Amino acid sequence: MIEDGKEILQLQYEQIVFFESDFGNDGGTTSWPHIQVNTLRKLQDIPEDQERV
């Protein structure tokens, strides 16, 4: 990616996690998918006004 004339390297990934909960007295479980999508950059490539450390 080129940003302000500088090449910026970033890593983008996704992951799916299933949360399971027990409901009722019959021992059954319920699964909920939770999808996470993220982008990682080196700290020096993030503008100061967007840094959250």
C-alpha positions as CSV (number, residue, x, y, z in Angstrom):
1,M,0.0,0.0,0.0
2,I,1.3,3.5,-0.8
3,E,0.3,6.3,1.6
4,D,1.6,9.8,1.4
5,G,4.2,8.6,-1.1
6,K,5.6,6.0,1.3
7,E,5.1,2.2,1.0
8,I,3.3,0.9,4.1
9,L,3.3,-2.8,4.9
10,Q,0.4,-4.3,6.7
11,L,-1.0,-7.6,7.7
12,Q,-4.7,-8.3,7.4
13,Y,-6.3,-11.4,8.8
14,E,-9.6,-12.9,9.9
15,Q,-10.5,-15.5,12.5
16,I,-13.7,-17.2,13.6
17,V,-14.3,-18.2,17.2
18,F,-17.3,-20.1,18.4
19,F,-18.6,-19.2,21.9
20,E,-20.5,-22.0,23.5
21,S,-23.0,-21.7,26.3
22,D,-25.0,-24.2,28.3
23,F,-28.8,-23.6,28.4
24,G,-31.4,-25.5,30.3
25,N,-31.3,-28.7,32.3
26,D,-30.9,-31.1,29.4
27,G,-27.1,-30.6,29.0
28,G,-27.4,-29.0,25.5
29,T,-25.1,-26.2,24.3
30,T,-25.6,-23.3,21.9
31,S,-22.8,-22.0,19.7
32,W,-22.4,-18.4,18.4
33,P,-19.9,-17.6,15.8
34,H,-17.8,-14.5,16.5
35,I,-15.9,-13.1,13.4
36,Q,-12.9,-10.9,13.9
37,V,-11.2,-9.0,11.0
38,N,-8.1,-7.0,11.8
39,T,-5.3,-5.0,10.1
40,L,-1.9,-4.7,11.8
41,R,0.7,-2.1,10.9
42,K,4.1,-1.2,12.4
43,L,3.7,1.6,15.0
44,Q,6.0,4.0,13.1
45,D,3.6,3.7,10.1
46,I,0.5,4.9,12.1
47,P,-0.2,8.6,12.1
48,E,0.1,10.1,15.6
49,D,-3.6,11.2,15.7
50,Q,-4.6,7.6,15.1
51,E,-2.3,5.8,17.7
52,R,-4.0,4.0,20.5
53,V,-1.5,2.4,22.8
